Amino acid sequence: MLCKNYGLLIFGGCLFLFQFANASVWPLAGEELVYRNGTSASLIVSILIIVPQIVVALTAPWAGREAQNWGRRPLLLLGFSALTMRALLFAVTINPWLLLFIQLLDGTTGSTLGVLTALIAADLTKGTGRFNLAQGFVGTLAGVGASLSTTFFSLIAGNFGGAIGFISIACVALSLVLSFGFGCRKPCRQTTNSVRDLDSDGPNGASLAFDCSRISIWRQHARTLRMNSVTSRRRVEL
């Protein structure tokens, strides 16, 4: 059951917060660009949209390799941190040439999240046959976060200004980095051996996940010993 897979719930919550922050960054920036640059804004916006896609295409193979070497957690933290930096930089500048370099961070985030979403869903549902269900679950949470983002942060930007809107986005992204960096280890200690932790430190998965598996195996072994003991007592009584 998905409700018992704490690792998947945590990852889905992280994607919700990520999309809640990320979905409004470019609409707010595009609005500022159109307002300040007039007729030339369409070309600038097109270039700034294309550049991150090129970065994603070039860095996605690297992200896939390093996910096996570094592990899932460092790359996820890299992607979440890039969103925080990007929102803060958008808050202080709207220069088109500087935005071109800032958008490289969007490509980094896109490549890491795009690759790791499928990998982590596969890790967390290994042996359960619920990979597609898990992907649909986290994708739904991400979509809900994105749909709420544009309404929420557009209201903030409309009432308090674009800079405050970007700072608010950066605060949400920073809370995501802190909560993921310090808070996602704990639930793994309460899961069964079918649940994998996100902190993968190599191609064979996370050391903490192995600890969770060992704990689960010990519990099963103890349960089996208790059942055998009860059965032996009944036989002696008979």
HUFEN-V334194 format. One record per helix or strand of 2 or more residues. SS is the DSSP state (H for helix, E for strand). FROM is the first residue (numbers start at 1). TO is the last residue. If there is no record, write none. Layout:
ss/from/to
SS/FROM/TO
SS/FROM/TO
This chain:
ss/from/to
H/2/4
H/6/69
H/72/92
H/96/124
H/131/160
H/162/183
H/186/190
H/207/237
